[in-house]
Amino acid sequence: MLLADKRDIVRYINGEYVELRDLMVHELTLHLNIVDVAYKTLYCSPSELPELVLGHLYTQRYIRRLADIETLDVDEETGIATVRLNTACANRIVTEDIPLSDRIVFDPEALLSNQERFYDESTLQKATAGIHRSALCSDTGTHLACIDVSRHNTIDKVTGKALMNGISIHDKYIITSGRIPRDMIQKAVAIGIPMIVSRSTPTIAAVDVARKAGITLLGFSRENRFNIYSAPHRLKGCPTGSIS
């Protein structure tokens, strides 16, 4: 299925009504059946659905590794995903957090370079203003990226894609296009990623959770600047005394 398509609309501009074709994004309703555990409905873009399911299971603490899944079947035509967990995982939710390393330090100039590439490559977001994007990055560059109509789903997709490709997320960070509320930070806590970066703003609740968890949270990451809200020690050369 296409991610976007054109539809006839009418635009009011400069005092006139103009008929035109506008590019808009598709949305899929995905019914997720975690057999004998839970049934969920996810609203998402019709792309990278196995990655979305895997990442959702990880960020919602149903699994910790690929081996926790016995079977995974995604039918894109019907919009139904069926997952069977192994016996140990089917009977519990993971409660322990993944420890974050305080020895990881990121170069702010490399971050700005990754940020510039991130927005240069966000072509569908620029064309439609209806899509979000997240990328997994480190000082060496961008490792992978995913898009979705939901900013939350982009975090899940990045997580699932990294899991499928054997890429560690515990020494990297996520750049995302969306606002950062509390539950986005809770996803970061669940997957054990040490830093999350957004073009937009975090909420106070998100900052509080990030500070308690020790996650480095950056916002308003644009052009040649960003704001640091928590755990500044992971940024090379940053003074740490001004943030409690």
Rosetta blueprint (number, residue, H / E / L):
1 M L
2 L L
3 L L
4 A E
5 D E
6 K E
7 R E
8 D E
9 I E
10 V E
11 R E
12 Y E
13 I E
14 N L
15 G L
16 E E
17 Y E
18 V E
19 E E
20 L E
21 R E
22 D E
23 L E
24 M E
25 V E
26 H L
27 E L
28 L E
29 T E
30 L E
31 H E
32 L E
33 N E
34 I E
35 V L
36 D L
37 V L
38 A E
39 Y E
40 K E
41 T E
42 L E
43 Y E
44 C E
45 S L
46 P L
47 S L
48 E L
49 L H
50 P H
51 E H
52 L H
53 V H
54 L H
55 G H
56 H H
57 L H
58 Y H
59 T H
60 Q L
61 R L
62 Y L
63 I L
64 R L
65 R L
66 L H
67 A H
68 D H
69 I E
70 E E
71 T E
72 L E
73 D E
74 V E
75 D E
76 E L
77 E L
78 T L
79 G L
80 I E
81 A E
82 T E
83 V E
84 R E
85 L E
86 N L
87 T H
88 A H
89 C H
90 A H
91 N L
92 R L
93 I L
94 V L
95 T L
96 E L
97 D L
98 I L
99 P L
100 L L
101 S L
102 D L
103 R L
104 I L
105 V L
106 F E
107 D L
108 P H
109 E H
110 A H
111 L H
112 L H
113 S H
114 N H
115 Q H
116 E H
117 R H
118 F H
119 Y H
120 D H
121 E L
122 S L
123 T H
124 L H
125 Q H
126 K H
127 A H
128 T H
129 A L
130 G L
131 I L
132 H E
133 R E
134 S E
135 A E
136 L E
137 C E
138 S E
139 D L
140 T L
141 G E
142 T E
143 H E
144 L E
145 A E
146 C E
147 I E
148 D E
149 V L
150 S L
151 R H
152 H H
153 N H
154 T H
155 I H
156 D H
157 K H
158 V H
159 T H
160 G H
161 K H
162 A H
163 L H
164 M H
165 N L
166 G L
167 I L
168 S L
169 I L
170 H L
171 D L
172 K L
173 Y E
174 I E
175 I E
176 T E
177 S L
178 G L
179 R L
180 I E
181 P L
182 R H
183 D H
184 M H
185 I H
186 Q H
187 K H
188 A H
189 V H
190 A H
191 I H
192 G L
193 I L
194 P L
195 M E
196 I E
197 V E
198 S E
199 R L
200 S L
201 T L
202 P E
203 T L
204 I H
205 A H
206 A H
207 V H
208 D H
209 V H
210 A H
211 R H
212 K H
213 A H
214 G L
215 I L
216 T E
217 L E
218 L E
219 G E
220 F E
221 S E
222 R E
223 E L
224 N L
225 R E
226 F E
227 N E
228 I E
229 Y E
230 S E
231 A L
232 P H
233 H H
234 R H
235 L E
236 K L
237 G L
238 C L
239 P L
240 T L
241 G L
242 S L
243 I L
244 S L
